[in-house]
């Protein structure tokens, strides 16, 4: 699913965000994107951020360390693969990463990948209600629609 979403945005700067390091390792390998996690040294983080800013890499796979203190104003796509249960604050921070106005006027996209009939679906519904109350619009898209389109 994440690969299909990335493929929809070939010219965008992409952040794939998650909480589980083993999942992030797999995604980094599958997407051929570098990973930033808690153990990544600050100098390496800055080097990778600079590569993303200058479009030398298409995206980064980032852990929760990216919830705070990164400045990537031109990142226009975020794909959230896991969160901290129902954390509305975390989701709002992640959403804020990509919704900043872009210099060229591009539209930002924020995706949350959720497995149907899981407890994560309940947490996601909770976060969606909060975002709707804050004035954000969202669309629920089925995996089959993404994978077939």
Secondary structure as GFF3:
##gff-version 3
##sequence-region A 1 149
A	DSSP	alpha_helix	2	7	.	.	.	ID=ss1
A	DSSP	beta_strand	13	17	.	.	.	ID=ss2
A	DSSP	alpha_helix	21	31	.	.	.	ID=ss3
A	DSSP	beta_strand	34	36	.	.	.	ID=ss4
A	DSSP	alpha_helix	42	53	.	.	.	ID=ss5
A	DSSP	beta_strand	59	62	.	.	.	ID=ss6
A	DSSP	three_ten_helix	64	67	.	.	.	ID=ss7
A	DSSP	beta_strand	75	80	.	.	.	ID=ss8
A	DSSP	alpha_helix	88	99	.	.	.	ID=ss9
A	DSSP	beta_strand	109	112	.	.	.	ID=ss10
A	DSSP	alpha_helix	119	133	.	.	.	ID=ss11
A	DSSP	alpha_helix	143	148	.	.	.	ID=ss12
###
